[in-house]
């Protein structure tokens, strides 16, 4: 079994309510790092400015109201003079032009239309009054930074036509209109870019959470498969040995004692395999390797001692076979023989193992009872053994077929298509790579 893969989780920021999305937005909007260490006064100034900025993000309507009030104050004495005889009407018109800016973020088109209409009214009533320029530019900037292109182009055309009505200031007005348009377009583009980046980070965070869940589920399935192989096989062997010892206890006490010693040895072997499995999960340094093809002879000896005669025929050489594929072959043979012990008492078994370039063919056949008196049909759902074999073979692009043999018995045919084992890297890393390849890749 492979060591559990560490999964990088994205922790959410309790202040912002986002994880990677908030971090991405902060990276985009943050100032680039300076070449040297930032001075203490700069850090203090940034901390002081962050407070009103956070307040402004939470209260946009109040900020716009303060902007409108500041524009009204800048258009009144003592900062500016009131031009014309009707001072009360001029002050009223100045306040009316600036007041709609309070709702500029909620309805940019409507606010611009109202302010533009009031500016035209002021040009008709008092052409010399110029305190309406800043509110009009603020409304146009909001429109350019928040609305689609068509309303922006219409507003730009309307401003140019209005500027042409006042020939002495047409050039300056055109420059101001172009500058405000470009500034609004830049802010709109940057805002859209940050929004897209935050959305992408949110999707990535969700995908990584899903990947973490899939990884955990795959690890649980691998652990369950491995525990099933270890426990089911060894318990089946111990049960067969104990039954044999019980039958021969009176007639041959010596043979019964030998069988019970075999039971004890099988139990210790099961405990050792469980310790190896737990050692892989805990990942300590220098844990024992998992069984492989070299341990098949010991497996066959244990099965023969439990009363199942078995023969093994091998064709080819497994020199280029990865360690994970060797473990999969071992586990398939172990599970097949365990099923024979459980469902076909008194039978014999034959194992055919053929190594070919890029392919391994495995066939396990027993001479058990006919179907209906012994093993369940393949895919019946009675256990997890055959399903585990298929999962192991599927990891190497192979398949497993299981079913009864005409005239009695059971056959399991497995095909694996593993790639060649990668060459070990020299140096200290090779030891770590070797310990990894001894774990199961199922």
Wavefront OBJ file of the C-alpha trace (Angstrom):
o trace
v 0.000 0.000 0.000
v 1.279 3.465 -0.840
v 1.769 5.850 1.978
v -1.228 8.168 2.414
v -0.789 11.132 0.114
v -0.600 14.429 2.028
v -3.374 16.743 0.898
v -2.879 20.472 0.936
v -5.983 22.087 2.383
v -6.880 25.732 1.910
v -7.863 27.264 5.266
v -10.399 30.018 5.206
v -9.675 33.443 6.603
v -12.107 34.063 9.494
v -12.143 37.806 8.781
v -12.841 37.678 5.066
v -14.873 34.468 4.907
v -12.769 33.241 1.971
v -9.744 31.047 1.599
v -7.688 31.109 -1.580
v -10.038 33.684 -3.131
v -9.347 36.327 -0.500
v -5.640 35.567 -0.588
v -5.572 35.946 -4.390
v -7.424 39.254 -4.209
v -5.016 40.542 -1.590
v -2.031 39.552 -3.718
v -3.426 41.318 -6.773
v -4.458 44.515 -5.019
v -1.423 44.722 -2.752
v 1.526 46.935 -3.536
v 4.620 45.202 -4.912
v 7.257 44.461 -2.273
v 10.045 46.974 -1.925
v 13.641 46.104 -2.665
v 14.671 46.560 0.970
v 12.928 46.323 4.328
v 9.904 48.590 4.673
v 10.434 51.496 7.093
v 8.530 51.532 10.342
v 6.741 54.779 9.457
v 5.490 53.216 6.213
v 4.073 50.216 8.066
v 2.417 52.525 10.572
v 0.905 54.668 7.818
v -0.433 51.575 6.048
v -2.011 50.349 9.287
v -3.629 53.736 9.887
v -4.983 53.956 6.344
v -6.385 50.437 6.439
v -8.954 51.455 9.065
v -10.799 54.105 6.992
v -10.491 51.942 3.887
v -12.212 49.041 5.614
v -14.907 51.406 6.927
v -15.459 52.829 3.430
v -15.955 49.311 1.990
v -18.567 48.564 4.633
v -20.461 51.886 4.231
v -20.428 52.916 0.549
v -23.587 55.059 0.810
v -22.141 57.179 3.607
v -18.923 57.637 1.644
v -20.840 58.844 -1.410
v -22.870 61.204 0.785
v -19.625 62.622 2.170
v -18.337 63.043 -1.407
v -21.469 64.947 -2.419
v -21.202 67.163 0.660
v -17.538 67.891 -0.084
v -18.348 68.885 -3.671
v -21.130 71.190 -2.484
v -18.797 72.786 0.069
v -16.111 73.304 -2.599
v -18.615 75.137 -4.810
v -19.712 77.577 -2.104
v -17.936 80.533 -0.483
v -15.316 80.958 0.809
v -13.817 78.295 -1.499
v -15.696 79.396 -4.638
v -17.736 82.426 -5.597
v -21.352 82.418 -6.670
v -21.712 83.949 -10.126
v -24.962 85.679 -11.069
v -27.663 87.756 -9.421
v -29.896 84.904 -8.190
v -27.620 83.539 -5.498
v -30.326 81.440 -3.831
v -31.210 79.750 -7.113
v -27.530 79.136 -7.893
v -26.927 77.527 -4.488
v -30.050 75.397 -4.893
v -28.894 74.223 -8.313
v -25.398 73.422 -7.004
v -26.851 71.268 -4.232
v -29.269 69.590 -6.667
v -26.432 68.719 -9.049
v -24.246 67.141 -6.324
v -26.976 65.386 -4.304
v -27.636 62.485 -6.771
v -24.035 61.319 -6.267
v -25.209 59.676 -3.049
v -26.747 56.910 -5.215
v -24.076 56.847 -7.920
v -23.057 53.217 -7.232
v -26.615 51.900 -7.122
v -27.862 53.556 -10.338
v -24.951 55.009 -12.348
v -26.976 55.609 -15.534
v -29.858 57.355 -13.763
v -27.528 59.486 -11.643
v -25.531 60.582 -14.677
v -28.711 61.402 -16.618
v -30.091 63.544 -13.764
v -26.831 65.417 -13.194
v -26.317 65.926 -16.934
v -29.830 67.343 -17.275
v -29.299 69.720 -14.340
v -25.968 70.837 -15.835
v -27.694 71.658 -19.112
v -30.281 73.611 -17.142
v -27.545 75.534 -15.391
v -25.848 76.307 -18.726
v -29.134 77.726 -19.944
v -29.849 79.746 -16.772
v -26.330 80.828 -15.754
v -23.698 79.991 -18.411
v -20.862 81.554 -16.414
v -21.277 79.227 -13.410
v -18.600 76.487 -13.541
v -19.107 74.695 -10.214
v -21.006 71.875 -11.895
v -17.986 70.288 -13.564
v -16.714 68.082 -10.717
v -20.083 66.406 -9.928
v -20.601 65.738 -13.634
v -17.145 64.158 -13.992
v -17.711 62.009 -10.874
v -20.992 60.727 -12.296
v -19.349 60.032 -15.662
v -16.443 58.183 -13.989
v -18.878 55.975 -12.066
v -20.763 55.232 -15.273
v -17.565 54.385 -17.185
v -16.239 52.119 -14.402
v -19.444 50.137 -13.794
v -21.636 49.993 -16.893
v -21.413 48.191 -20.273
v -19.864 49.969 -23.275
v -23.079 51.213 -24.937
v -24.271 53.495 -22.093
v -20.701 54.749 -21.696
v -20.417 55.619 -25.394
v -23.793 57.367 -25.303
v -22.731 59.412 -22.275
v -19.424 60.295 -23.942
v -21.227 61.526 -27.060
v -23.642 63.586 -24.954
v -20.762 65.220 -23.064
v -18.924 66.062 -26.279
v -22.033 67.657 -27.765
v -22.557 69.674 -24.597
v -18.902 70.732 -24.594
v -19.245 71.974 -28.167
v -21.971 74.358 -26.975
v -19.274 76.234 -25.020
v -16.541 76.871 -27.630
v -14.046 78.677 -25.335
v -13.676 75.597 -23.101
v -14.203 72.820 -25.630
v -10.564 71.673 -25.754
v -10.187 71.498 -21.971
v -13.527 69.731 -21.590
v -12.559 67.170 -24.227
v -9.317 66.399 -22.390
v -11.169 65.996 -19.087
v -13.798 63.767 -20.694
v -11.136 61.546 -22.307
v -9.131 61.297 -19.071
v -12.220 60.390 -17.022
v -13.282 57.842 -19.632
v -9.869 56.136 -19.632
v -9.672 56.165 -15.847
v -13.116 54.584 -15.534
v -12.296 51.972 -18.185
v -9.056 51.071 -16.389
v -10.807 50.670 -13.038
v -13.592 48.628 -14.648
v -11.106 46.308 -16.376
v -9.072 45.810 -13.215
v -12.202 45.137 -11.183
v -13.342 42.533 -13.727
v -9.898 40.922 -13.676
v -9.867 40.668 -9.881
v -13.410 39.267 -9.893
v -12.423 36.606 -12.416
v -9.318 35.769 -10.394
v -11.309 35.434 -7.179
v -13.879 33.233 -8.935
v -11.126 31.027 -10.296
v -9.559 30.737 -6.844
v -12.942 29.784 -5.394
v -13.358 27.045 -7.995
v -9.829 25.813 -7.314
v -10.548 25.688 -3.609
v -13.705 23.659 -4.175
v -11.874 21.289 -6.522
v -9.081 20.775 -3.998
v -11.634 20.037 -1.280
v -13.267 17.477 -3.571
v -9.880 16.001 -4.422
v -9.100 15.705 -0.720
v -12.349 13.799 -0.165
v -11.600 11.491 -3.094
v -8.092 10.874 -1.757
v -9.443 9.975 1.676
v -12.008 7.625 0.116
v -9.318 5.938 -1.998
v -7.082 5.479 1.062
v -9.959 3.943 3.000
v -10.683 1.536 0.129
v -7.004 0.495 -0.072
v -6.810 -0.054 3.684
v -10.021 -2.108 3.650
v -8.696 -4.231 0.770
v -5.406 -4.889 2.504
v -6.984 -5.735 5.863
v -9.431 -8.074 4.130
v -6.613 -9.924 2.367
v -4.598 -10.341 5.539
v -7.416 -11.277 7.897
v -9.511 -13.436 5.577
v -6.618 -15.564 4.349
v -5.010 -16.198 7.695
v -8.283 -16.898 9.485
v -9.266 -19.377 6.755
v -5.909 -21.163 7.095
v -6.108 -21.207 10.892
v -9.678 -22.581 10.762
v -8.650 -25.396 8.429
v -5.640 -26.266 10.594
v -7.688 -26.212 13.785
v -10.309 -28.522 12.246
v -7.583 -30.913 11.180
v -6.067 -30.867 14.656
v -9.459 -31.603 16.212
v -10.011 -34.615 13.923
v -6.568 -36.102 14.614
v -6.267 -35.242 18.320
v -7.243 -38.734 19.570
v -5.780 -40.852 16.805
v -2.519 -38.951 16.332
v -1.695 -36.514 19.122
v 1.699 -35.742 17.567
v 0.160 -34.703 14.249
v -2.470 -32.634 16.073
v 0.285 -30.863 17.973
v 2.091 -30.111 14.749
v -1.110 -28.689 13.281
v -1.669 -26.485 16.311
v 1.905 -25.211 16.068
v 1.118 -24.357 12.465
v -1.971 -22.475 13.704
v 0.218 -20.510 16.090
v 2.725 -19.745 13.338
v -0.042 -18.576 11.009
v -1.452 -16.317 13.722
v 1.952 -14.769 14.340
v 2.352 -14.256 10.600
v -1.015 -12.475 10.486
v 0.019 -10.244 13.376
v 3.288 -9.435 11.631
v 1.457 -8.470 8.440
v -0.931 -6.280 10.400
v 2.024 -4.580 12.062
v 3.556 -3.955 8.651
v 0.288 -2.492 7.429
v -0.059 -0.218 10.445
v 3.603 0.707 10.061
v 2.955 1.852 6.485
v 0.006 3.948 7.648
v 1.992 5.565 10.448
v 4.980 5.937 8.112
v 7.849 5.326 10.523
v 11.390 5.150 9.191
v 12.577 1.694 8.197
v 9.235 -0.144 8.360
v 9.106 -3.721 7.059
v 8.203 -4.259 3.386
v 4.961 -5.790 2.172
v 4.948 -9.356 0.810
v 5.880 -9.852 -2.838
v 6.491 -12.643 -5.364
v 9.443 -13.984 -3.377
v 6.999 -14.837 -0.559
v 4.707 -17.000 -2.730
v 6.582 -20.182 -1.777
v 5.929 -19.468 1.893
v 2.279 -18.781 1.107
v 1.952 -22.090 -0.753
v 3.613 -23.940 2.127
v 1.076 -22.471 4.547
v -1.831 -23.434 2.307
v -0.505 -26.953 1.798
v -0.185 -27.346 5.559
v -3.850 -26.355 5.867
v -4.809 -29.294 3.615
v -4.909 -27.791 0.137
v -2.511 -29.383 -2.346
v -1.406 -26.700 -4.774
v 1.032 -26.572 -7.677
v 2.648 -23.522 -9.266
v 3.843 -23.198 -12.865
v 5.811 -20.079 -13.801
v 6.711 -18.970 -17.327
v 9.002 -16.032 -17.987
v 10.774 -13.707 -15.552
v 9.420 -10.814 -13.457
v 12.657 -8.819 -13.572
v 11.094 -5.618 -15.008
v 7.902 -5.885 -12.976
v 7.195 -2.978 -10.542
v 6.998 -3.846 -6.867
v 3.385 -2.683 -6.682
v 2.403 -5.104 -9.450
v 4.226 -7.936 -7.669
v 2.226 -7.229 -4.537
v -1.015 -7.194 -6.555
v -0.180 -10.640 -8.035
v 0.621 -11.977 -4.570
v -2.669 -10.695 -3.156
v -4.718 -12.139 -6.031
v -3.147 -15.577 -5.525
v -3.648 -15.297 -1.767
v -7.325 -14.380 -2.128
v -7.995 -17.152 -4.668
v -6.443 -19.821 -2.439
v -8.343 -18.446 0.562
v -11.618 -18.854 -1.333
v -10.667 -22.414 -2.239
v -9.990 -23.217 1.430
v -13.322 -21.720 2.445
v -15.586 -23.072 -0.300
v -13.868 -26.214 -1.664
v -12.611 -28.356 1.174
v -10.669 -31.375 -0.048
v -9.944 -29.896 -3.470
v -6.629 -29.338 -5.202
v -5.445 -26.133 -6.890
v -3.214 -25.226 -9.820
v -1.593 -21.844 -10.390
v -0.287 -20.748 -13.770
v 1.783 -17.555 -13.867
v 3.070 -16.228 -17.197
v 5.311 -13.153 -17.536
v 5.378 -11.479 -20.948
v 6.700 -8.078 -22.040
v 4.233 -5.537 -20.692
v 1.771 -8.205 -19.550
v 1.214 -10.772 -16.790
v -1.320 -13.616 -17.107
v -2.456 -15.444 -13.990
v -4.786 -18.441 -13.723
v -5.845 -20.207 -10.524
v -7.998 -23.314 -10.916
v -9.301 -25.683 -8.245
v -11.171 -28.974 -8.376
v -13.863 -28.060 -5.896
v -17.491 -28.988 -5.892
v -19.805 -27.949 -8.718
v -21.505 -24.570 -8.699
v -24.327 -24.417 -6.159
v -22.529 -26.569 -3.593
v -19.462 -24.418 -3.046
v -18.300 -21.059 -4.234
v -20.787 -18.310 -5.007
v -21.086 -17.097 -8.593
v -18.877 -14.232 -9.640
v -20.374 -10.862 -8.921
v -22.984 -12.253 -6.528
v -22.037 -9.694 -3.905
v -21.421 -12.298 -1.231
v -18.024 -10.892 -0.332
v -15.283 -8.478 -1.270
v -12.619 -10.929 -2.439
v -13.328 -11.008 -6.182
v -14.152 -7.287 -6.183
v -10.781 -6.622 -4.551
v -9.014 -8.719 -7.192
v -10.683 -6.722 -9.949
v -9.709 -3.437 -8.333
v -6.088 -4.520 -8.072
v -5.970 -5.636 -11.698
v -7.736 -2.480 -12.915
v -4.995 -0.330 -11.385
v -2.599 -1.904 -13.906
v -4.936 -1.756 -16.905
v -6.027 -5.367 -16.495
v -9.103 -7.379 -15.611
v -10.211 -10.450 -13.639
v -12.671 -13.134 -14.755
v -14.011 -15.676 -12.271
v -16.454 -18.516 -12.784
v -17.126 -22.248 -12.540
v -15.361 -24.881 -14.608
v -17.337 -27.430 -16.613
v -17.442 -30.656 -14.636
v -16.713 -28.992 -11.294
v -14.234 -26.559 -9.899
v -13.555 -22.847 -10.065
v -11.274 -20.756 -12.244
v -9.915 -17.249 -11.764
v -8.141 -15.614 -14.690
v -6.355 -12.294 -14.200
v -4.441 -10.129 -16.653
v -2.245 -7.192 -15.633
v -0.489 -4.757 -17.950
v 2.029 -2.967 -15.744
v 4.808 -0.744 -17.020
v 8.486 -1.368 -16.322
v 9.895 -0.585 -12.915
v 11.639 2.836 -12.865
v 15.331 2.867 -12.174
v 16.290 3.840 -8.639
v 18.039 7.154 -8.193
v 21.456 7.065 -6.526
v 22.196 8.663 -3.213
v 20.065 8.999 -0.095
v 16.887 9.427 -2.105
v 17.087 5.845 -3.390
v 16.459 4.467 0.081
v 13.301 6.501 0.367
v 12.177 5.430 -3.111
v 12.783 1.782 -2.225
v 10.678 2.082 0.917
v 7.902 3.647 -1.130
v 7.850 0.904 -3.773
v 7.483 -1.768 -1.100
v 4.097 -0.288 -0.191
v 1.040 -1.350 -2.111
v -0.028 0.756 -5.085
v -3.515 -0.724 -5.167
l 1 2 3 4 5 6 7 8 9 10 11 12 13 14 15 16 17 18 19 20 21 22 23 24 25 26 27 28 29 30 31 32 33 34 35 36 37 38 39 40 41 42 43 44 45 46 47 48 49 50 51 52 53 54 55 56 57 58 59 60 61 62 63 64 65 66 67 68 69 70 71 72 73 74 75 76 77 78 79 80 81 82 83 84 85 86 87 88 89 90 91 92 93 94 95 96 97 98 99 100 101 102 103 104 105 106 107 108 109 110 111 112 113 114 115 116 117 118 119 120 121 122 123 124 125 126 127 128 129 130 131 132 133 134 135 136 137 138 139 140 141 142 143 144 145 146 147 148 149 150 151 152 153 154 155 156 157 158 159 160 161 162 163 164 165 166 167 168 169 170 171 172 173 174 175 176 177 178 179 180 181 182 183 184 185 186 187 188 189 190 191 192 193 194 195 196 197 198 199 200 201 202 203 204 205 206 207 208 209 210 211 212 213 214 215 216 217 218 219 220 221 222 223 224 225 226 227 228 229 230 231 232 233 234 235 236 237 238 239 240 241 242 243 244 245 246 247 248 249 250 251 252 253 254 255 256 257 258 259 260 261 262 263 264 265 266 267 268 269 270 271 272 273 274 275 276 277 278 279 280 281 282 283 284 285 286 287 288 289 290 291 292 293 294 295 296 297 298 299 300 301 302 303 304 305 306 307 308 309 310 311 312 313 314 315 316 317 318 319 320 321 322 323 324 325 326 327 328 329 330 331 332 333 334 335 336 337 338 339 340 341 342 343 344 345 346 347 348 349 350 351 352 353 354 355 356 357 358 359 360 361 362 363 364 365 366 367 368 369 370 371 372 373 374 375 376 377 378 379 380 381 382 383 384 385 386 387 388 389 390 391 392 393 394 395 396 397 398 399 400 401 402 403 404 405 406 407 408 409 410 411 412 413 414 415 416 417 418 419 420 421 422 423 424 425 426 427 428 429 430 431 432 433 434 435 436 437 438 439 440 441 442
